Amino acid sequence: MKTRTVSIVKHPPELVWRTMRDRLPEIARLVEDFESVSASSKETDPAGAVHIVNIWQARPKLPAVVVSHVRADMLAWTDRSVWPAKKFECAWRIEPHFFAERIDCRGVTRYEPAMGRRGTRITFDGDLDISIADLPGVPPALENVVAQAIKSILGGLIPKNFRRIVEAMAAMLDNGKVQPR
């Protein structure tokens, strides 16, 4: 399943790209549905690309009937990203902490000039594949229905959460909490 969302912010691409790369844990704290984002590692390779591993923990508002069935690991994931030195983009892969062997989510986020180079068009493109075959407790006749339901939920949630992160980052920049270099 393909996911895509496009956002435009009124700050230049280099500043937006660098802020997202370097301040993501701080940005995520501004979004209500996230408990935390913690940087597990950050390394620069010989070509100048920055490789970052972030651990995310979500805390979405869930219906009471669902809350008792959801463990913290079901709402956590590892985000592995590569930020090339000369391109304003980020290649990423999300590894859920629950059903990791059944979910493959990866993509690229591009930061391109907009608004006469005074703004940035952020394009988030991702691919989400889910395998539900032989899932304990799911009858084979319902596997496709369950897989489609999960894809539908995640396919809407991932772009929505990305837009919230972009809005929080833009607010941070608007409030002068990040200074251009």
C-alpha positions as CSV (number, residue, x, y, z in Angstrom):
1,M,0.0,0.0,0.0
2,K,1.4,3.4,-1.0
3,T,1.0,6.4,1.3
4,R,1.7,10.0,0.4
5,T,1.2,13.3,2.0
6,V,2.4,16.8,1.0
7,S,2.9,19.8,3.3
8,I,4.1,23.3,2.6
9,V,5.8,25.4,5.3
10,K,7.0,29.0,5.0
11,H,10.7,28.3,5.8
12,P,13.5,27.5,3.4
13,P,14.4,23.8,2.6
14,E,17.8,23.7,4.3
15,L,16.4,25.0,7.6
16,V,13.4,22.7,7.5
17,W,15.5,19.6,6.5
18,R,18.1,20.3,9.2
19,T,15.5,21.0,11.9
20,M,13.7,17.7,11.1
21,R,17.0,15.8,11.1
22,D,18.5,17.3,14.2
23,R,15.5,18.2,16.4
24,L,13.0,15.4,15.9
25,P,12.8,14.3,19.5
26,E,12.1,17.9,20.6
27,I,9.5,18.3,17.8
28,A,7.7,15.1,18.7
29,R,7.2,16.3,22.3
30,L,5.0,19.0,20.9
31,V,2.6,16.4,19.3
32,E,0.0,15.1,21.7
33,D,-0.1,11.5,20.3
34,F,3.6,10.9,21.0
35,E,5.0,10.0,24.4
36,S,8.6,10.2,23.2
37,V,11.1,10.0,20.5
38,S,14.6,9.1,21.6
39,A,17.7,9.1,19.5
40,S,19.4,5.7,19.8
41,S,22.3,6.5,17.5
42,K,23.5,9.2,15.1
43,E,26.5,8.7,12.9
44,T,27.9,10.5,9.8
45,D,29.4,8.3,7.1
46,P,32.5,9.2,5.0
47,A,30.3,10.7,2.3
48,G,28.7,13.0,4.8
49,A,25.3,11.3,5.1
50,V,23.8,11.3,8.6
51,H,22.4,7.9,9.7
52,I,19.9,8.2,12.6
53,V,18.1,5.6,14.6
54,N,15.2,6.9,16.7
55,I,12.9,5.0,19.0
56,W,9.3,6.2,19.0
57,Q,6.6,5.6,21.7
58,A,3.1,6.7,20.8
59,R,0.3,7.4,23.2
60,P,-2.8,7.9,21.0
61,K,-6.2,8.4,22.3
62,L,-7.8,5.0,22.1
63,P,-11.4,3.9,22.9
64,A,-11.6,2.4,26.4
65,V,-12.6,-1.0,25.0
66,V,-9.3,-1.1,23.1
67,V,-7.0,0.3,25.8
68,S,-7.0,-2.8,27.9
69,H,-5.9,-4.9,24.9
70,V,-3.0,-2.7,23.8
71,R,0.5,-3.1,25.3
72,A,3.2,-0.4,25.1
73,D,5.2,-2.4,22.6
74,M,2.3,-2.3,20.2
75,L,2.6,1.5,20.0
76,A,6.4,1.6,19.6
77,W,8.7,1.5,16.6
78,T,12.3,2.0,15.5
79,D,12.8,4.6,12.8
80,R,16.1,4.2,10.8
81,S,16.8,7.1,8.5
82,V,19.6,8.3,6.2
83,W,20.0,12.0,5.4
84,P,22.4,12.5,2.5
85,A,24.7,15.5,2.7
86,K,24.0,17.0,-0.7
87,K,20.3,16.2,-1.1
88,F,17.4,17.6,0.9
89,E,15.7,14.3,1.5
90,C,15.5,11.4,4.0
91,A,15.2,7.7,3.2
92,W,13.6,5.9,6.2
93,R,12.4,2.5,7.4
94,I,10.1,1.9,10.2
95,E,10.4,-1.3,12.3
96,P,7.4,-1.8,14.6
97,H,8.2,-3.4,18.0
98,F,5.1,-5.6,17.6
99,F,4.7,-7.9,14.6
100,A,8.0,-6.6,13.2
101,E,8.3,-9.7,11.0
102,R,4.9,-9.0,9.5
103,I,5.1,-5.3,8.7
104,D,7.4,-3.6,6.2
105,C,7.2,0.2,6.1
106,R,9.7,2.4,4.2
107,G,10.0,5.4,2.1
108,V,11.5,8.8,1.3
109,T,10.7,12.3,2.4
110,R,11.8,15.1,0.1
111,Y,12.3,18.8,1.1
112,E,12.0,21.0,-2.1
113,P,11.9,24.7,-2.6
114,A,8.4,26.3,-2.7
115,M,7.0,29.8,-2.5
116,G,9.8,31.4,-4.5
117,R,12.5,29.5,-2.4
118,R,11.1,31.1,0.8
119,G,9.2,28.0,1.7
120,T,9.5,24.2,1.5
121,R,7.3,21.5,0.0
122,I,7.7,18.4,2.1
123,T,6.7,15.2,0.2
124,F,6.3,12.1,2.3
125,D,6.1,8.9,0.2
126,G,5.9,5.5,1.8
127,D,5.2,1.9,1.1
128,L,3.4,-0.3,3.7
129,D,3.2,-4.1,3.4
130,I,1.5,-6.2,6.0
131,S,1.4,-10.0,6.2
132,I,-1.3,-11.5,8.3
133,A,-1.0,-15.1,7.1
134,D,-1.1,-17.7,9.9
135,L,-1.7,-15.0,12.5
136,P,-2.8,-16.8,15.8
137,G,-6.4,-16.2,16.5
138,V,-7.3,-15.1,13.0
139,P,-9.2,-17.7,10.9
140,P,-7.7,-18.1,7.4
141,A,-11.0,-16.9,5.9
142,L,-10.6,-13.5,7.7
143,E,-6.9,-12.9,7.1
144,N,-7.5,-10.6,4.1
145,V,-10.2,-8.7,6.0
146,V,-7.9,-8.2,9.0
147,A,-5.0,-7.2,6.8
148,Q,-7.1,-4.7,4.9
149,A,-8.4,-3.2,8.2
150,I,-4.8,-2.9,9.6
151,K,-3.6,-1.3,6.3
152,S,-6.5,1.1,6.3
153,I,-5.8,2.2,9.9
154,L,-2.0,2.5,9.4
155,G,-2.4,3.9,5.9
156,G,-4.3,6.8,7.4
157,L,-2.4,7.1,10.7
158,I,1.1,7.4,9.2
159,P,0.5,10.4,7.0
160,K,-1.7,12.0,9.6
161,N,1.1,11.7,12.2
162,F,3.7,13.0,9.7
163,R,1.5,16.1,9.1
164,R,1.3,16.7,12.8
165,I,5.1,16.5,13.1
166,V,5.4,19.0,10.2
167,E,2.9,21.3,11.9
168,A,4.9,21.1,15.2
169,M,8.2,21.8,13.4
170,A,6.7,24.7,11.5
171,A,5.3,26.2,14.8
172,M,8.8,25.8,16.4
173,L,10.4,27.7,13.5
174,D,7.6,30.3,13.5
175,N,8.2,30.9,17.2
176,G,11.9,31.5,16.6
177,K,13.0,28.4,18.6
178,V,15.3,27.4,15.7
179,Q,17.8,29.9,14.3
180,P,19.1,29.6,10.7
181,R,22.8,28.9,10.5
